[in-house]
Amino acid sequence: MSPTSSSRRRTLTAGALAATAALVAAGVQFSTATAASGRDSAIAKAKANVSRNADLFGFGSGQDLQVKDVIIDRDGTQHVRFDRTYQGLPVIGGDLVVHQDSHGKLKDSSRAKGHNPSVKTTVPAVPAQTTAAKALAAAPDVNSATSEPQLVVWAADGGARLAWQTTVSGLGKQGQPSGRVIVTDAATGEEIEAFDSEREATGTGHSEYTGDISIATTQQTNGSYALIDPVRGHTTKDAHNLAAGSVKASSGTLYTDADNIWGDGKKFSTDRATAAVDAHANTAWTYDYYKNTFGRNGIKNDGKGATVFVHVGTNWDNAQWSDACFCMMTGDGNGTTDPEQVDLDTMGHEMTHGVTSATANLRYSGESGGLNESTSDIFGTMVEWYANNSVDTPDYLFSDQSTPPWLRRFDKPSLDGSSADCWSSKVGRLDVHNSSGVGNHWFYLASEGSGAKTINGVAYNSPTCNGSTVTGIGNQKVAAIWYRALTVYMTSTTTYKGARTASLSAATDLYGANSAEYKAVAAAWSAAAVVLCASVFPRSPASVLRGSG
């Protein structure tokens, strides 16, 4: 059966009814597709709330708010997300979410660390040309590179200073898009931070396909069929081994076929449509998971489908989501042992980077970078559980089909030799793919609990960092809580302690502050050594206003 099969869809959505019913009972509306007038009213009232509570939000002269997202719950509760500017410059780490009731009364807030972004001057002492040259020199592994400095107010560390945020873009060793973001003090030239700008997962294993499935296609006027999903909107193309750095949405060739029968089901197939079958179907599963579970209408929640490319690069053993072209790119593996990178959790992982970018936009550095990767691991895994494919059996082993025995695992992340099971002050200095272990461990503990158990034939044994025993509540409930936290409460600078606060807020919304679900979420965070942090901001006279990190 397939993503387009109605009987399969009924079976799968029935498995998600518990989480969905809880969301409805809590009065939560999944979609942000509210009436224009209600949205405009919510934005106006949110701006007024920020102005009336200027000290709380650090809002003053020279600042402006840029609307990024609006979510209105079924009970009318409004959540308005803003980015902030100062003297027309983007404020990095100054984003905030205003939470207000159906009448526009301020209830709560979530704020990034940049509380007051005012700076003495917006004129840089270090010129753009000097900054661009230094940034190129600081990214020697990026080939055919270009350097684009942007003047910003840097407030991600809680202070405020004028800075250059320079993006170096080019190609990596395997021809994939590669980049580095270097942030420097605009007064002294001192480097503040540097991090990779690309979000990708690399596979090195043997991929399993999803068997004989039905896929959604479109019949054309000449009678042939094309890999255009008429429901979800995505198209699947052959990149003809064009290097990833050169791929644009208009690149490649759309797959067409005379009899609507695609591929041959073989690994390393000479039929180039075989990889396209998996890519097309797994993109549909990812879309359906977000749509049927959370009411999210596509990656950006705007109904637009992505472009999916297979056969990218030569021996490109990789898969990657690109916001720039709004496309998914998959390689053919290494041609000998590693097959096409189109398995369910890998594709769900990469496309979730697009969801994160469109919502909390967790910065790809430090703890927020680990949370970004963990979010993709979590929802990539949930896509696998949603599809419930007989070949790619659901598990808590990320990328086990394309990187046997697994690339990362949830029950004890440290088994890979690099990832963290427990939070510590050193976690933020790890590679984001390894600091993600804390979030993955939390997700497993909250879902399945601690100790030894076998699930779908796979043996797990999850320890706790505090010696406690944790009882899980099921991954559907935990995923619902995490999605609510990501889209409503988290901001670009959220840390693990902030993620605990955000997820407990989400659990309260969905299940209640005294619920078993709330207690399980809290217990799992404590078991991963993430303890609750106190807000450093003033309290609202009406309620405690929560910061997110």
N, C-alpha and C positions, 0 to 999 in steps of 0.2 A: 504494500500500500504506500501511499505517497502524501506529500503535503496538500495535494489537491483532492484527496479522497474524503468525501463527507463522512463515511463511516469511521475512518481513522480519526478525523477531527473530533467527532463526538466522543470517541474513547479517550482521547488525550485531554480534551477540555474537562471531561468529567473528573479526571484526576486533579485538576486545578480548582475544583469547585470550593474546596474548604477555604483556600486563601481568598478566592474571589468573594465568597459569602461574607467572610470577615471584613473585607474591604467595604462591601456594600453596607453591612451592618454598622460600620464605623462612620458611615456618611462620607466616604471618600470617593471622589470622581477621578477616574484615571486620566481622562483626556484633557488636554488644554484647549480643546476646540470649543470655547465658550462664545456666546454672542458678542459681536464687536462692541456693542454699547456697554455690556457688563465688563468687558476687558478694559475699555477706556476708563470707565468709572473706577475700577480697581486700581489702575495705574495712577490716576489723579489723586485718589485718596492716599495711596502709598507715598507719593511724593509729598503730600501735605503732612503725613505722619513723620516723615524724615525731617522736614523743616521744623515741625513743632517740637521735635525731640532732637534738636541739633547737637546737643552735648552728648547724648547717648550714641548717635551715629557718627560723631566727629564731622558733621556737615557744616561747612561755612562758606565764606566768600570765595569766589572763583571756581567753585565746584559745580558739577552738573551730573545728573543721573541718566544713564542710558538703559532703557528697558531691554532685558534679554529674554525673559520668559514670564508667563503668567499661568498659574494653576488655580482653578476655582473648584473647591470640593462640592459635593452634592448638598451639603448643609449651608453653602454660601461662603464658607471660610476661604479667604483669599491669600495667595502666596505670590508676591511680586518680586522677581529677581532683577537686580540692577547691577550693571558695571558703573564705575565712577570715573570721571575725568576731573582734572585740575588745570585751569587755564587752557583747556582744550587738549591736554595731554592725557593719554590713558594712565590710569592708576593701577599698577600691578599689585594685586593683593588688597584692593579696596572694595571688592564686590560685597554685596549684601542681599539679604532676602527679608522683605517686610511681610510679616504674618498678621492678618487683620480679620475681624469677623465680617459677617455678611453686610454690616452697615458701615464698614470701613474703620472700625475702632481698632487701634493697635493692640494686638494680643502678645506678640512675641517677635523675635528677630534672630536671624543668623548672620554673622558678620565675619569676614576675613580679618586678618591681623591688622591691616592698614586702617587704623582708627582716625587719624588726622593726616591727610596727605599734603598739607600746605608746605611749600618750600620757599626759601628766600628769593630764589631767582629761577627762571626757566631758560636762562641763557647759558649754554654749556661752555665751560672753559676748555674742554678737550674737543677739537673739531671732529665732524663726522668722518672725514677722510682718514684721519689718524685711527679712529676707532675701527673703521672698516678694515684697514690694513692689519691691525693687531688681531682682529677676530679671525681673519684668514690664516694668519700664522698660528693661531691657537687651535686650528682644526685641520691638522696635516693629513688626516685620513679621509677627508672629503675631497674627491677628485672633481675637476671641472667646476670649481666652486665659485659662487658669487656671494657677495657680502652686502647685507642691507641693514644699516643701523636705523633704529627708530628711537626718538627721544621720548622718555616716559618718566613718570614719577614712580620710583621703586618703594613700595611699602609692604612687600611680602614678609619682611622680617619684623614688622611692627613699627619701624621708624618711617621716615620719609626723606628721600633725597632724589635729586635729579640724576637720571641715569640713561645710558645708552643700552637698549636691548637690541643686540645685533644677531640676525639670523644668517648663518652660513649654509647655503644650499648647494647640493651637487650630487655626486654619485658615490656609492660605497664600493667595496672591493668586487662585489658580484653584480655591479650595474644597477643596484636598487637605489631608489631615492634615499639620500642620506643627508643629514644636516645636524648642525650644532647651534645652540643658542648661547651666546656669551653676553652676560650683563656686566657692565662696568660703570663705575662712578663717573659721572660727567664732569665732575670738578677735578678729580685726581687721576682718572684713568685706571684706578685700582679695580681688579676683577671682583665682582660681588658673587657671581654664581655662573655656572656653566652646566648645560645638560643637553642630552640628545633631543632633537626635535621630532624624530620619527618614532612611531609606535609600531612595533612589529614582533612577530613570533617566528622563530626559526625551527624548522623540523629536520630531523635527520634519520627518520625511521621508515618502516614499511606501512604504507597506508592500506587500510581496508575500505572497500567501497560499500555503498549502502544497498547493494543487491538490485533486484529488478523492481523498479519503482515507476510511478506515473509522474510526469512533470507537466507544468502548465506552459503551453505554447500558444502562438497566435498564427492563424492561417492568413496568408497574404492574398492579395488580389489575383496573383498568378496561380494560385492553388497550392503553392508550397507552404511550408511551415517554418516559423522562426522561433528562436529561444527568446521570446518576449513574453514575460508573465503579464497577462492582461489584468490580473487582480492586484498584484503587488507592485507592478510597474518596473521591475528590474529587467535588464537585458544582459545576455551573456555573449561574449565575443571571444574570438581567437586573436590573441595579440601577435601571433606569428613570430614569437621569440624576440619581440622588440624589448630592448632594455627597459627595466622598470622606471628609470629616471626619465625616459622619453615618452612614457605612456600618458596620454590625455584621454578625456572622455570620448573624444571623437576618433581615437586610434582604433586599429584592429578591424576585424570583419565580423559582422553579425552571423551567428550560426543559422543556417537554413537547411531544410531537408525535404525531399519530395514525399516520403511516405510517413513522416512523423515518427519514425523509429530511429533511435539515436544510440551510437556507441556499440561496443561489443563486450563490455563488462570485464575486460582484462586489465591487469596491472601493466604499466609501461606500454600501453596500447599504441599501435600505429594508427588507430582510428582516433583522430584528434577530437572527436565529439565525446569520447568516453569521459574525459576529465570534465567536460562541460556539463554532462549529466549531473555529476555530483555537485559541482559548483552551483548550478542553477537550482537544484532541489534543496541544497543546504542553505542557500540564501533565502529560499521560501520558508524553510523551517524557522530560521532566525526571525524573519518578518512576522510569521504567525505566532511565535512565542511571545514577542513583545505586544502584538496586537491583541491576541486572545487572553493573555494574562494580565496586561496592564492597560489595554486600550490605546497603546502607543501606535500611531499611524505612520510607521516608517522610522528610519534612523533619526531624522530631525523632527519627527512628529508633524510633518507637513504633507504627508501623502506621496512624496516623491520617491521613486525607486532608484536604486544605485545601478551603476554599470559594473558588471563583473567580467574580469579578464582571466582567461586561462592561457597556459603556455607563454608565460612572461619570462623573458630573459633566456639565457642558455645555461643549463645546469643550475638554475636559480632555485636553491633549496630553501624556499621561504614563502610566506604569505604575508600580506600587508594591506592595511586600510589606509586610504589617502583622503583627507578632508579636501585637499586642493582640487582634485578632480571628482570628488564624491564617488569613488570607485574602490572596488576590491580587486586585488591583484594576487594571483597564485602562480607559483613556479612549478616546474616539472620534477623537482628533486634533483639528485645528482646523476641520474641516468643509469645507475648500476644497482644501488640498494635502496635508495630513497625515492619513493613514488610521488605522484602529484599531491600538492599540499591543499587538499580540498575536503578534509574530514570535518565532521560536524562541529566539534568543540573548537577547533582552530579557526574556522570561519566565523562561528559565533563570537569567539574572543575578539577577532579583529574588528568586526562590525560594531561590537560594543564600545570600542574606542570612539567611534563616531557618536554613539549615544552619550557617552561621558562628555565629549567635547561640546555637545549641544546643550548640556545641562550644567552640572557643577564645574566642568572644565578643570578637573583636578590637575594641577601643575605636574609636569613629568619630571619631577625632581624631589629628592628627599622623601619624607613620609607620604606626602600627597601623591608622589609618583608611584610609590608602592601600592597605595590605595587604588590608583588608576589601573595598574596591572592586575591587582586582585579583583577589581570589579569586572574586568574582562574575563579573567579565569572563572569567576563565579557564574556570570551569565552565559559564557560559552559552555560551561558544564550544564547549566540549566536548559540550554537549547538541546543538548544531548538527551537529558532526562525527558524533555517535552517530546522529542521525536520518537523515543523509545524504539529505536531501530533494532531489529533482531541481529544484524551483523555488528553494529557498533553499540554494544550493550551499555546502558547508562552506568557511570561509575564516578568516583571522586579522584580519578587519575587523569590529569590534564594532558592532552595530546598523546595518549597512549597508543592510538592507532598509527599516527605518523612518526612517533618517536618512542618505540617500544624500549623498555617496558612502560615508561612514561617520561614526560619532560618535567612535570611538577606534580606533586600529590598533596592532597588536602589534610589527611589525617595526621601526618607528621612530615611537614615540609622539609625539615632538616635532613631527611634521608637522601636528598639530592647532593648533600655535601656542602651546600652554599646558602640555602634559604633559612630564614629564622622561624622557629616555632613560637617564640615568646618575644614580646616587646621589651626593648631596653633603649637607653639613650643612644646606643650605637646604630640602631636600626635605620635611621635616616641617612646614614653614610653608606649603606649597602647599595648595590645595583638594584634598580626598581623591580627587576624580575625576582630578586631574592628577598627584598623587604616585603614583597607581596605575601610572603609566607605567613605573616602574622594575621592578615585578613583572611587568607585561605583557611588557616587553622581555626580561627573563630567561626567561620562559616560551617566547617565540618562539625565542630563541637556543638554549635547551636542546632544544627540539622539532625545529627545522628547521636551525639553524646560522646562521652569518653570511653576508654577501654577497648577491649578486643571484641570484634564482631565480624561476620561475613555478610556482605551485601551483594546480591546479584553475582555470587560466585567469587567475589574478590574479598580477601582477608584484610582487615584494617585493625590498627591498634593505636588509638589516639591518646597521648598523654596529656596531662594538664600541668601548667607551669606553677600552680599553687597547691598541688596535691589534692585538689577537690575532685568530686565525682559530678559530672554534668549529664543531664538527661536532655536529649534532643527533642525538638518539636516538629521536625520534618523540613525538608529543603524548600518546599513551596511557600511555607509561612516565612521562613528566613529570607528567601529571595524577595518576597513582597515587602518585607520590612526594609531590606537593603535598597530596593528600587525607590521606595518612598523617601528614604534618607538621602539618596543620591540626588533625586530630582527636586526635593523640597528644602532640605536642610543643609546639605554640604555646600561648601564654597571652594574656590580654587586653592586655598591654602589649608584646607582641613587636614589635620594630623590624625594619628590613630586615636588619641584621646578625644579629639573632636568627633571622630567617626563613632565612638561609643556614645557620645552625647546625642549625635544626630540619629543613630539607630534606636536609641531609647525613646527619643521624641517620636520617631516613626512608629515604634511598637505601641506607644501610648495612643497615638492616633488610630491605629488599626485594631488594637485589642484591649486597650485600657491600661492604666498605670499599675493596677494591682493584678494584672493577668498573669497566667502561667507563661505566656509568650514573652512578656516584658522581663520576667524574672529569669527566663532561660537565656535571653539575649545578654542580660547583665552578667549572669553566671559564666557564660562562654567568654565574654570579654575579660573577666577577672581571671579565668583559666588560661587565657593567652597573655596574662600580665599587663593588660591595658586597664588602668584604673581611671575612675572618673576625675575630670579636671574641673576646677572651679573657674567661673567666668571672671575675667579681670575688668569687666565693664560694669557700669552702674546698673542698678536694678530699676525696672519700671515700677511705678507706684501701683500698677494694676496686676502685674505678674512678673515672674522671673524671666528675663530675656536671655535666651540661650545663645552663646557664641558657639562656633563650630570648630574651634581649634586654637 
